[in-house]
């Protein structure tokens, strides 16, 4: 007897990458001798400053004899004293911060811990699909709020207040914004939290691209008493290149729930990763400047040439990607598929980030400068006649 297994209803609601792996197209490109240039994924590698280089091999090779609890408390202490966006905020290290296995899992645990089936959570459109995934996994009701290009992809605060109702318990925000690169300042967060003071709604801020070494940080917790209504989700993957490691800071009840769920699932961070994160925090500002300089050079190469092709380009200073609108009449998915098949360049269709991302593509700055220049050369050949095949010399 065969047991037939099907996905649960909540899994059908989870967004999937529309472009997929394109396995057949990859084989065709390999046959033609064309190497794929991937602007879809963002492999985050640590830019190691000279002062940290001698310690890197020791950290990776040495295993610590200290307990996991002690190492977590030490890392928490380093975060609260050396993270530029948090070191001036009075936070309780025992109740208002915990180490997490990265932002994606932390967001899913957050929705599982605070949302009951049928309750609502709102997320940005366009925005990272991780939010909708987390909401659907909790069997809650996802509702989107629109980010308009005309408003620099910053939400209308008055509109958010109108959209709020008694069943809405969670609001996701994300700045620097993925995928557009938009940024906000302290005054935006202050105005955002004003109308939410008397509502029972938690603000979950995905701060994946808020770097610990940024001398001019901006986060919702910098607003006075914001920890009563806010939790920030930070990632060391996007800042230091340490995967599956991050931290949540803010509302003490939310932090307590996250700790309970991580303990129940046995989600303990790796000792070497925590040691490396502590070492990186000692050199956070230097790492930040090295990283921003590397991203700036690639962003300028890509943005300047795309504008010459007639593309509309938006890119933020702090976000490691370019948000671009090609001069074509097709959908973003059709364009991304055609660009991959003909030129071997993979980009993320804007429709993957929501209905309001249609017509745009996101290009992550994860490849080196030489590969970026090669991608521009290939796109130059296809800027007018997109159907022409690319043949390497």
C-alpha positions in Angstrom: 0.0 0.0 0.0 1.3 3.4 -1.0 0.9 6.4 1.3 0.1 9.6 -0.7 1.6 12.7 0.8 0.7 16.2 -0.3 1.8 19.6 0.9 -0.3 21.4 3.6 -2.4 24.3 2.5 0.0 26.8 4.2 2.9 25.6 2.1 1.1 26.4 -1.2 0.9 30.0 -0.1 4.7 30.3 0.3 6.3 32.3 -2.6 8.8 30.5 -4.8 11.6 31.9 -7.0 9.9 32.2 -10.4 13.1 31.8 -12.5 14.2 28.6 -10.8 17.5 26.9 -11.4 17.2 26.9 -15.3 19.0 23.5 -15.5 18.3 22.9 -19.2 19.4 26.5 -20.1 22.6 26.0 -18.0 23.4 22.9 -20.0 22.9 24.8 -23.3 25.2 27.6 -22.0 27.8 25.1 -21.0 27.7 23.5 -24.5 28.3 27.0 -26.0 31.2 27.6 -23.6 29.4 30.4 -21.8 30.0 30.7 -18.1 27.0 31.8 -16.0 27.4 35.2 -14.3 25.1 35.1 -11.2 23.6 38.4 -10.1 20.8 36.5 -8.4 22.5 35.3 -5.2 24.6 37.4 -2.9 27.5 35.3 -1.5 28.6 37.4 1.5 32.3 37.0 2.1 34.2 38.7 4.9 36.5 41.5 3.8 39.4 40.9 6.3 41.3 43.9 7.5 45.1 43.5 8.0 44.8 43.7 11.8 42.4 40.7 11.8 44.2 38.5 9.2 46.7 36.8 11.6 43.9 35.7 13.9 41.6 34.2 11.2 43.3 30.9 10.8 43.6 30.4 14.6 39.8 31.1 15.0 38.8 28.7 12.3 41.1 25.9 13.5 40.7 26.2 17.3 37.7 24.7 19.2 36.8 26.4 22.4 36.4 24.6 25.8 34.1 27.3 27.1 30.4 26.5 27.5 27.9 27.6 24.8 26.0 29.8 27.4 29.2 31.6 28.3 30.2 32.2 24.7 26.7 33.6 23.9 26.8 35.9 26.9 30.3 37.1 25.8 29.1 37.8 22.2 26.0 39.6 23.5 28.3 41.8 25.7 30.4 42.6 22.6 27.4 43.4 20.5 25.9 45.8 23.1 29.3 47.6 23.6 30.7 47.6 20.0 27.7 47.6 17.7 27.5 51.3 16.6 23.7 51.3 16.4 23.2 49.8 19.9 26.1 50.9 22.1 24.4 54.1 23.2 21.0 52.4 24.0 20.3 51.1 27.5 19.5 47.4 27.0 19.2 44.5 29.4 21.6 41.8 28.2 19.6 39.1 30.1 16.2 40.0 28.7 16.3 42.2 25.6 18.8 40.4 23.3 19.4 36.9 22.1 21.6 35.1 19.5 19.7 33.7 16.6 20.5 31.4 13.6 20.1 34.1 11.1 17.2 36.4 10.0 15.2 34.0 7.9 14.8 31.4 10.7 14.4 34.2 13.3 11.5 35.7 11.3 9.8 32.3 11.1 10.3 31.6 14.8 8.9 35.1 15.5 5.7 34.5 13.6 5.3 31.0 15.1 5.7 32.5 18.6 3.3 35.5 18.4 0.8 34.8 15.7 -2.3 32.6 16.1 -4.0 31.2 13.0 -6.2 33.8 11.4 -4.4 36.8 12.9 -2.8 39.3 10.5 0.7 40.4 9.8 1.7 43.1 7.2 4.8 43.1 5.0 6.2 45.4 2.3 5.6 45.1 -1.4 8.1 45.1 -3.0 10.1 43.3 -0.3 12.0 40.2 0.5 9.7 37.1 0.2 11.0 35.9 3.6 8.3 37.9 5.4 5.4 36.3 3.5 7.0 32.8 4.0 7.3 33.4 7.8 3.7 34.6 8.0 2.3 31.7 6.0 4.2 29.1 8.0 2.4 30.4 11.1 -0.9 29.9 9.3 -1.6 33.6 9.8 -3.0 36.0 7.2 -0.5 38.0 5.2 -1.4 41.5 4.2 0.9 43.8 2.1 1.5 47.5 2.2 2.7 49.2 -0.9 6.0 50.9 -1.4 5.9 53.3 -4.3 8.9 54.4 -6.4 7.4 58.0 -6.4 7.9 58.0 -2.6 11.4 56.5 -2.7 10.1 53.1 -1.6 9.3 54.5 1.9 5.8 53.6 3.3 3.1 56.1 3.8 2.8 56.2 7.6 -0.8 57.5 7.6 -1.7 54.6 5.3 -0.2 52.1 7.7 -2.3 53.5 10.5 -5.5 53.2 8.5 -4.6 49.6 7.5 -4.2 48.6 11.1 -7.1 46.6 12.7 -7.6 44.6 15.9 -6.4 41.3 14.3 -3.1 42.9 13.0 -0.3 41.9 15.5 2.9 42.3 13.5 4.4 44.8 11.1 7.5 43.9 9.1 9.8 46.7 7.9 13.2 46.4 6.2 15.8 49.2 5.8 18.2 49.4 4.1 15.6 47.9 1.8 15.9 44.7 -0.1 15.6 44.9 -3.1 15.5 48.6 -3.9 18.3 49.8 -1.6 16.2 52.6 -0.1 17.2 53.9 3.3 15.5 55.8 6.1 16.7 57.9 9.1 15.9 58.3 12.7 13.0 60.7 12.0 11.2 58.2 9.9 11.2 55.7 12.7 10.1 58.3 15.2 7.1 59.2 13.1 6.4 55.5 12.4 6.2 54.6 16.0 4.0 57.6 17.1 0.7 56.4 15.7 1.5 52.8 16.9 2.0 53.7 20.5 -1.6 52.8 21.5 -2.0 49.8 19.3 -1.1 46.2 20.3 1.1 45.7 17.2 4.8 44.7 17.2 7.2 46.2 14.7 9.7 43.7 13.5 12.6 45.5 11.8 14.8 43.4 9.5 18.1 45.1 9.9 20.2 42.6 7.8 22.1 45.5 6.1 22.6 47.6 9.2 26.4 47.2 9.6 27.9 47.1 13.1 30.7 49.4 12.0 28.6 52.1 10.3 29.4 55.4 12.1 26.0 56.8 11.1 23.5 54.0 11.9 19.7 54.3 11.9 17.4 51.8 13.6 14.0 52.0 15.3 15.5 51.2 18.7 17.2 54.6 18.7 13.8 56.1 19.3 13.1 56.6 23.0 11.3 53.7 24.6 11.0 51.9 21.3 12.0 48.6 22.9 8.4 48.4 24.2 7.0 47.9 20.7 10.0 46.9 18.5 12.3 44.0 17.8 15.3 44.3 15.5 16.6 41.2 13.6 20.2 41.5 12.7 22.4 39.2 10.6 26.1 38.5 10.7 25.8 36.8 7.3 25.2 40.0 5.4 27.7 42.1 7.4 30.6 39.8 8.3 30.0 36.8 6.0 29.2 34.5 8.9 26.2 32.3 7.8 23.5 31.1 10.2 24.4 33.7 12.9 22.6 36.8 14.0 20.8 38.3 16.9 17.4 39.7 17.9 17.2 42.8 20.2 14.3 44.8 21.6 11.0 43.7 23.1 11.8 41.5 26.1 8.7 39.3 25.7 9.6 38.6 22.1 13.2 37.8 23.0 12.0 35.4 25.7 9.8 33.6 23.1 12.6 33.4 20.6 14.9 31.9 23.2 12.3 29.4 24.2 11.7 28.3 20.6 15.4 28.0 19.8 16.0 25.9 22.9 13.0 23.7 22.0 14.4 23.1 18.5 18.0 22.8 19.6 19.1 25.7 17.5 22.5 26.5 19.0 25.0 28.7 17.2 28.5 27.3 16.3 31.3 28.2 18.7 33.7 29.2 16.0 31.1 31.5 14.4 30.5 33.3 17.7 34.3 33.6 18.3 34.7 35.0 14.8 31.8 37.4 15.2 33.4 38.8 18.4 36.7 39.2 16.7 35.0 41.0 13.8 33.2 43.4 16.2 36.6 44.5 17.4 37.4 45.7 13.8 33.8 46.5 12.8 34.4 50.0 11.5 37.4 49.0 9.4 35.5 46.1 7.9 32.6 48.4 7.1 34.7 50.9 5.2 36.5 48.1 3.3 33.2 46.5 2.4 31.5 49.7 1.3 34.4 50.6 -0.9 34.3 47.2 -2.7 30.6 47.5 -3.2 30.8 51.1 -4.3 33.3 50.3 -7.1 31.1 47.5 -8.4 27.9 49.6 -8.1 29.4 52.4 -10.1 30.6 50.1 -12.9 27.2 48.5 -13.2 25.0 51.6 -12.7 26.9 53.9 -15.0 26.9 51.4 -17.9 23.2 50.4 -17.4 22.2 54.0 -17.6 24.1 54.3 -21.0 21.9 51.4 -22.2 18.8 53.3 -21.3 18.0 51.5 -18.1 16.5 53.2 -15.1 18.7 52.6 -12.1 18.3 52.9 -8.4 20.9 51.9 -5.8 21.4 52.7 -2.2 24.8 53.4 -0.6 24.4 50.7 2.1 22.7 47.9 0.1 24.8 45.4 -1.9 22.6 45.4 -5.0 21.3 47.5 -7.8 17.5 47.9 -8.6 17.1 48.5 -12.3 14.4 48.8 -14.9 15.3 47.6 -18.4 13.8 49.4 -21.5 11.6 46.5 -22.6 7.9 45.9 -22.7 8.0 42.4 -21.5 7.5 41.2 -17.9 10.5 41.2 -15.6 10.4 37.3 -15.5 10.3 37.1 -19.3 13.2 39.5 -19.6 15.3 37.7 -16.9 14.7 34.4 -18.6 15.7 35.8 -22.0 18.8 37.5 -20.6 19.9 34.2 -19.0 19.3 32.1 -22.0 21.0 34.4 -24.5 23.8 36.0 -22.4 24.3 33.7 -19.5 23.5 36.5 -17.0 21.2 35.6 -14.1 19.2 38.4 -12.4 16.3 38.3 -10.0 12.9 39.3 -11.6 11.2 42.2 -9.7 8.0 40.2 -9.6 9.7 37.8 -7.1 9.5 40.7 -4.6 5.9 41.4 -5.1 3.4 42.9 -7.5 4.9 46.4 -7.2 8.3 45.0 -8.3 7.1 44.1 -11.8 9.1 45.7 -14.6 12.3 45.8 -12.5 15.2 43.4 -11.8 17.5 43.1 -8.8 21.2 42.6 -9.5 23.2 41.6 -6.4 26.8 42.8 -6.2 28.2 39.5 -5.2 30.6 38.9 -8.1 34.0 40.5 -8.5 34.8 43.6 -10.6 36.3 41.7 -13.5 33.1 39.6 -13.8 31.0 42.7 -13.5 32.8 44.3 -16.4 32.4 41.1 -18.5 28.6 41.1 -17.7 28.4 44.7 -19.0 30.2 43.6 -22.2 27.7 40.8 -22.8 24.8 43.1 -22.1 26.1 45.6 -24.5 25.8 43.1 -27.3 22.2 42.4 -26.3 21.2 46.0 -25.5 19.4 46.5 -28.8 19.0 43.0 -30.4 18.1 40.9 -27.4 17.5 37.8 -29.5 21.1 37.7 -30.8 23.1 34.8 -29.4 26.2 35.5 -27.4 29.3 33.6 -28.7 32.5 34.0 -26.7 35.7 34.7 -28.8 
